[in-house]
Amino acid sequence: MKFEKTKETLNQLVADLSQFSVVIHQTHWYMRGPEFLTLHPMMDDFMDEIDAQLDVISERLITLDGAPYSTLQEFADHTGIKDEIGTYDRTIPERMAKLVEGYRYLADLYQEGIEISGEEGDDSTQDIFIAFKTDIEKKIWMVQAKLGYAPEIDPEHSVHH
């Protein structure tokens, strides 16, 4: 198969985007604090973006004659993003830092996909990966700024404050 590794990466993203949407949803439900009224609806926008990426990624996999994971069990078995039981004990900054961690994981996976699809000559999928990595990096910048930090996308040039 011509695009075998690209399809594996696409399916990994299906599992991880599905899981990360749940992580954001948990943040949405378990958030408490002075910024609740601003951040609670913002989590809907964050989920919408991830869900939109999931749809494009899944449909690209199908276009390449692949079969996306489509059950909760498959998502759980294949995701690299860990579950945590919901708790009201986490602060909003802790919750936001957890989201940055997930976004960084996705950015790295998109980078891996960029390289793999490039090697396999799948320009169309590579284009999708590049665009979504760019979107994810912007989200990292924004959430990091909310936390008072530099984006740290290029760690050699970043400073903490």
C-alpha positions as CSV (number, residue, x, y, z in Angstrom):
1,M,0.0,0.0,0.0
2,K,1.4,3.4,-1.1
3,F,0.3,5.4,1.9
4,E,0.4,2.8,4.7
5,K,2.3,4.9,7.3
6,T,0.2,8.0,6.5
7,K,-3.0,6.0,7.1
8,E,-1.6,4.7,10.4
9,T,-0.9,8.3,11.5
10,L,-4.4,9.4,10.4
11,N,-6.0,6.6,12.5
12,Q,-3.8,7.5,15.4
13,L,-5.1,11.0,15.1
14,V,-8.7,9.7,15.0
15,A,-8.1,8.1,18.4
16,D,-6.2,11.0,19.9
17,L,-8.6,13.7,18.6
18,S,-11.5,11.8,19.9
19,Q,-9.9,11.4,23.3
20,F,-8.8,15.0,23.5
21,S,-12.3,16.2,22.8
22,V,-13.4,14.3,25.9
23,V,-10.5,15.8,27.9
24,I,-11.7,19.3,26.9
25,H,-15.3,18.3,27.7
26,Q,-14.2,17.2,31.1
27,T,-12.5,20.6,31.6
28,H,-15.8,22.2,30.5
29,W,-17.8,20.3,33.1
30,Y,-15.4,20.3,36.1
31,M,-14.2,23.9,35.8
32,R,-14.8,26.2,38.8
33,G,-13.4,29.6,39.6
34,P,-13.6,33.3,38.9
35,E,-13.0,32.8,35.2
36,F,-15.8,30.2,34.8
37,L,-18.2,32.4,32.8
38,T,-15.6,33.2,30.2
39,L,-13.8,29.9,30.0
40,H,-16.8,27.5,30.2
41,P,-18.2,28.6,26.8
42,M,-14.7,28.9,25.3
43,M,-14.3,25.1,25.9
44,D,-17.2,24.6,23.5
45,D,-15.2,26.4,20.8
46,F,-12.1,24.4,21.7
47,M,-14.1,21.1,21.3
48,D,-15.7,22.3,18.0
49,E,-12.2,22.9,16.5
50,I,-11.0,19.5,17.6
51,D,-14.2,17.8,16.4
52,A,-13.8,19.5,13.0
53,Q,-10.3,18.3,12.7
54,L,-11.4,14.8,13.6
55,D,-14.0,14.8,10.8
56,V,-11.5,16.0,8.2
57,I,-8.9,13.5,9.4
58,S,-11.4,10.6,9.4
59,E,-12.7,11.5,6.0
60,R,-9.2,11.7,4.6
61,L,-8.4,8.2,5.9
62,I,-11.6,6.9,4.3
63,T,-10.6,8.6,1.0
64,L,-7.3,6.7,1.1
65,D,-9.3,3.4,1.5
66,G,-8.6,3.3,5.2
67,A,-11.0,2.4,8.1
68,P,-11.1,4.9,11.0
69,Y,-11.5,3.8,14.5
70,S,-15.1,4.4,15.4
71,T,-15.8,2.9,18.9
72,L,-15.0,4.2,22.3
73,Q,-13.0,1.0,23.0
74,E,-10.9,1.6,19.9
75,F,-10.2,5.2,20.9
76,A,-9.3,4.1,24.4
77,D,-7.1,1.3,23.2
78,H,-5.1,3.4,20.7
79,T,-4.9,6.9,22.1
80,G,-1.7,8.3,23.6
81,I,-3.7,10.9,25.7
82,K,-4.4,9.6,29.2
83,D,-7.7,9.6,31.0
84,E,-8.1,11.2,34.4
85,I,-11.1,10.9,36.6
86,G,-13.0,14.2,36.9
87,T,-12.5,16.2,40.0
88,Y,-13.4,19.6,41.2
89,D,-10.1,19.9,43.1
90,R,-8.1,21.2,40.0
91,T,-7.6,24.9,39.6
92,I,-8.4,26.6,36.3
93,P,-4.6,27.1,35.6
94,E,-4.0,23.4,36.3
95,R,-6.8,22.6,33.8
96,M,-5.5,24.9,31.2
97,A,-2.0,23.5,31.6
98,K,-3.4,20.0,31.0
99,L,-5.0,21.3,27.8
100,V,-1.6,22.7,26.7
101,E,-0.1,19.3,27.3
102,G,-2.7,17.7,25.0
103,Y,-2.2,20.3,22.3
104,R,1.5,19.8,22.4
105,Y,1.0,16.0,22.0
106,L,-1.2,16.7,18.9
107,A,1.3,19.2,17.4
108,D,4.0,16.6,17.7
109,L,1.8,14.0,16.1
110,Y,0.9,16.3,13.3
111,Q,4.6,17.0,12.8
112,E,5.2,13.2,12.6
113,G,2.4,13.0,10.0
114,I,3.9,15.9,8.0
115,E,7.2,13.9,7.7
116,I,5.6,10.6,7.0
117,S,3.1,11.9,4.4
118,G,6.0,13.7,2.8
119,E,8.1,10.6,2.6
120,E,5.2,8.7,1.1
121,G,4.4,11.5,-1.4
122,D,0.9,12.2,-0.1
123,D,0.9,16.0,-0.6
124,S,-2.9,16.3,0.1
125,T,-2.7,14.7,3.5
126,Q,0.5,16.6,4.3
127,D,-1.3,19.8,3.5
128,I,-4.0,18.9,6.0
129,F,-1.4,18.0,8.7
130,I,0.5,21.3,8.1
131,A,-2.7,23.4,8.4
132,F,-3.9,21.6,11.6
133,K,-0.5,21.8,13.2
134,T,-0.5,25.5,12.6
135,D,-4.0,25.8,14.2
136,I,-2.9,23.8,17.2
137,E,0.3,25.9,17.7
138,K,-1.8,29.0,17.7
139,K,-4.0,27.4,20.4
140,I,-0.9,26.6,22.4
141,W,0.2,30.3,22.2
142,M,-3.2,31.5,23.3
143,V,-3.6,29.2,26.3
144,Q,0.0,29.7,27.3
145,A,-0.5,33.5,27.2
146,K,-3.6,33.1,29.4
147,L,-1.3,31.3,31.9
148,G,1.3,34.1,31.6
149,Y,3.8,32.1,29.6
150,A,5.5,32.3,26.2
151,P,4.2,29.7,23.7
152,E,7.4,27.7,23.9
153,I,6.9,26.3,20.4
154,D,10.5,27.0,19.6
155,P,12.0,26.3,23.1
156,E,15.5,27.6,22.3
157,H,14.1,31.1,21.9
158,S,11.5,31.2,24.6
159,V,11.5,32.6,28.1
160,H,9.0,31.7,30.8
161,H,7.5,35.2,31.3
